[in-house]
Amino acid sequence: MKVRLYEIFTSLEGEGILYGTKTLFVRLAGCPFTCFYCDTKESLPLDSGQEYEISDAYNLIDEHLQKKTYKVNFTGGDPLVQHEAVAELAKHVKAKNIPTYLESSCFDSKRFATVLPHIDFVKIELKTPDSEFVDTQHYSKLIENALQCLAHSIREKKTTYIKIVVSSRTERNDFEDLVKKIFSIADAGDLKGFIIQPTYGIAEPSLQNLLSFYDLVYPYYPEVRVVPQLHKLIGAP
């Protein structure tokens, strides 16, 4: 088995419920989607980065893994593009008793199911239509897959949280529709967090918009948080 990696590095987690934790990031190459706010566009091409034998990728992880690292984050690109390799890499990490974390758009529930047994922390990210994630013809199918991933993660009792990126383009009705779909599947007790993440440096939402989105989630999940990307604020990669 081979895997194409864009980069491996240690930094502080800048997003989600584990922000601020020392993390080894394993960035997989390749993502078929086109979110306008993507901040890792260089890793999107399927031929970006470098291809490794899986055993060599194990060695790279071992070489880069620093003491007192809280978790290993499989990110991208989108890790589900190379789901079988990610499952093997996550198994390797878990054998070291280090928690694993999956950062994906959850675009394919079958691929997700392959990786899930080897993941401890699961971010379920749902994209709004304005993200330009995919064309309108395919949007509903991809959201359906993300919701199936959510249901599966809950069934497997993983530490699961929701993230939705919002911008000045995000329509209240679209956001509300996603929230209703999420909580038709999940109870508040099933989730360890619900993160509203504003875009940074492009189409940034106003405070009024953020408060409006917060208010839509609060009746379902009072612990909702608006959390910007910490790593960008402190200049970390």
C-alpha atoms as one frame of an Amber mdcrd trajectory, in Angstrom:
protein
   0.000   0.000   0.000   1.149   3.531  -0.779   0.039   6.917   0.527   0.520
  10.433  -0.825   1.374  12.950   1.902   1.618  16.691   1.490   3.344  17.421
   4.807   3.811  16.330   8.412   4.436  18.884  11.155   3.823  19.663  14.821
   1.861  22.744  15.793  -1.012  23.882  17.993  -4.492  22.763  17.066  -6.215
  25.892  15.803  -9.813  24.732  15.394 -12.669  22.921  17.053 -13.094  21.607
  20.578  -9.409  20.703  21.041  -7.934  24.056  20.023  -4.641  24.865  21.693
  -3.457  21.249  22.027  -0.025  20.184  20.810  -0.726  18.163  17.692   1.095
  16.241  14.995  -0.627  17.066  11.707  -0.489  14.460   8.967  -1.712  16.268
   5.866  -2.894  13.941   3.119  -2.723  15.102  -0.496  -5.830  15.370  -2.622
  -9.310  16.859  -2.326 -11.948  16.953  -5.082 -13.833  19.946  -3.694 -13.629
  23.687  -4.186 -14.511  25.613  -0.989 -13.781  29.266  -1.734 -12.245  29.833
   1.716  -9.891  26.826   1.621  -6.555  27.765   3.195  -4.614  24.718   1.994
  -5.225  24.929  -1.748  -1.689  23.717  -2.444  -2.621  20.278  -1.047  -5.773
  19.839  -3.159  -4.266  18.336  -6.343  -4.260  14.543  -6.274  -0.622  14.570
  -7.406   0.583  17.118  -4.829   3.022  16.191  -2.107   5.021  12.967  -2.278
   4.074   9.308  -2.491   5.419   6.902   0.137   5.241   3.219   0.897   3.015
   2.837   3.941   5.979   1.569   5.988   7.939   4.709   5.098   4.957   6.835
   6.159   4.978   5.034   9.529   8.628   5.999   9.899   7.905   9.623   9.002
   5.238   9.803  11.693   7.610   8.258  14.238  10.370  10.702  13.315   8.115
  13.763  13.619   6.249  12.711  16.739   7.382  14.905  19.622   7.098  14.186
  23.324   3.935  15.372  25.069   1.968  15.432  21.797  -1.735  15.326  22.655
  -3.044  13.807  19.413  -2.382  13.080  15.747  -4.657  14.925  13.319  -5.287
  13.375   9.899  -6.170  16.303   7.675  -5.834  17.357   4.053  -6.744  17.813
   1.380  -9.368  15.386   2.533  -8.178  12.190   4.223 -11.112  10.171   2.893
  -9.626  10.420  -0.598  -7.026   7.915   0.685  -9.220   6.233   3.284  -7.550
   2.818   3.323  -4.105   4.328   3.889  -5.464   6.636   6.588  -6.959   3.648
   8.402  -3.521   1.979   8.427  -1.748   5.142   9.591  -4.294   5.646  12.362
  -3.829   2.046  13.513  -0.087   2.710  13.711  -0.654   5.805  15.858  -3.174
   4.142  18.163  -0.679   1.373  18.859   1.396   4.095  20.543  -1.552   5.032
  22.804  -1.834   8.454  21.198  -5.350   9.694  20.327  -6.292  10.054  16.668
  -8.395  12.792  15.124 -10.103  12.891  11.735 -10.588  16.219   9.961 -12.681
  15.583   6.870 -15.687  16.929   5.012 -17.219  13.464   5.468 -18.165  13.274
   1.801 -18.355   9.475   1.633 -19.986   7.505   4.444 -18.588   4.138   3.263
 -15.016   5.410   3.254 -15.677   7.052   6.599 -16.798   3.701   8.035 -13.446
   2.168   7.020 -11.476   4.777   8.944 -13.777   5.283  11.954 -12.745   2.244
  14.063  -9.237   3.702  14.320 -10.262   7.286  15.189 -10.925   8.746  18.652
 -12.008  12.314  17.877 -14.348  12.960  14.952 -15.148  16.331  13.474 -18.299
  16.223  11.368 -18.154  19.237   9.092 -21.216  20.277   7.152 -20.801  22.768
   4.338 -23.275  25.522   3.542 -24.251  26.033  -0.131 -22.315  29.315  -0.345
 -19.049  27.490   0.418 -18.820  26.459  -3.263 -17.979  23.027  -1.880 -19.658
  21.420  -4.858 -22.265  22.354  -7.467 -25.934  22.535  -6.504 -26.697  19.319
  -8.373 -24.523  17.269  -5.997 -24.846  19.296  -2.792 -27.745  17.392  -1.228
 -26.045  14.019  -1.801 -22.889  15.151  -0.072 -24.817  16.544   2.897 -26.648
  13.221   3.109 -23.286  11.445   3.348 -22.074  13.812   6.075 -25.222  13.159
   8.095 -24.747   9.405   7.679 -21.206   9.844   8.996 -22.615  11.724  11.981
 -25.057   8.909  12.752 -22.318   6.306  12.431 -19.914   8.206  14.707 -22.612
   8.527  17.366 -23.470   4.826  17.157 -19.811   3.956  17.629 -19.659   6.297
  20.648 -16.802   8.339  19.279 -16.027  11.795  20.661 -18.019  13.657  18.034
 -18.523  17.332  17.360 -20.021  19.506  14.644 -18.300  22.285  12.730 -19.904
  24.664  10.256 -17.855  27.385   8.568 -19.824  30.573   7.938 -19.051  33.645
   5.877 -20.735  36.902   4.911 -22.329  34.910   2.072 -24.002  32.349   4.336
 -27.788  32.569   4.257 -29.652  32.220   7.547 -32.170  29.812   6.004 -29.424
  27.521   4.689 -27.710  27.439   8.075 -30.989  26.781   9.872 -31.764  23.912
   7.501 -28.428  22.246   8.356 -29.046  22.676  12.088 -32.462  21.030  11.842
 -31.013  18.101   9.888 -28.223  17.627  12.431 -30.579  17.503  15.390 -32.995
  15.203  13.637 -30.143  12.671  13.999 -28.261  13.789  17.113 -29.368  14.636
  20.622 -27.413  17.269  22.517 -25.921  14.553  24.710 -24.452  12.797  21.669
 -22.176  15.730  20.873 -19.077  17.078  22.570 -19.313  20.406  20.808 -20.912
  22.512  18.110 -18.485  24.981  16.553 -19.455  27.891  14.326 -16.229  28.938
  12.598 -16.074  32.309  10.828 -14.009  32.610   7.672 -10.759  34.527   8.066
  -9.407  37.078   5.614 -12.113  36.491   3.013 -15.861  37.218   3.135 -15.709
  37.505   6.918 -19.146  37.455   8.594 -20.308  40.330  10.766 -20.836  40.002
  14.502 -24.567  40.315  13.887 -24.450  37.369  11.499 -22.515  35.276  14.000
 -24.983  36.064  16.761 -27.840  35.112  14.446 -26.263  31.730  13.667 -25.503
  31.181  17.362 -29.141  31.846  18.243 -30.291  29.206  15.745 -28.174  26.496
  17.391 -28.694  27.484  21.037 -32.201  25.993  21.501 -30.829  22.602  20.430
 -27.355  22.856  21.944 -26.726  25.575  24.573 -22.970  24.871  24.615 -22.572
  26.114  21.028 -19.417  28.179  20.502 -18.181  30.646  17.889 -14.471  29.832
  17.552 -12.112  31.455  15.026  -8.972  29.753  13.754  -6.487  30.173  16.587
  -3.423  29.212  14.562  -3.953  32.093  12.159  -4.177  34.576  15.018  -0.835
  33.451  16.478   0.953  32.833  13.184   1.237  29.073  13.565   1.053  26.748
  10.530
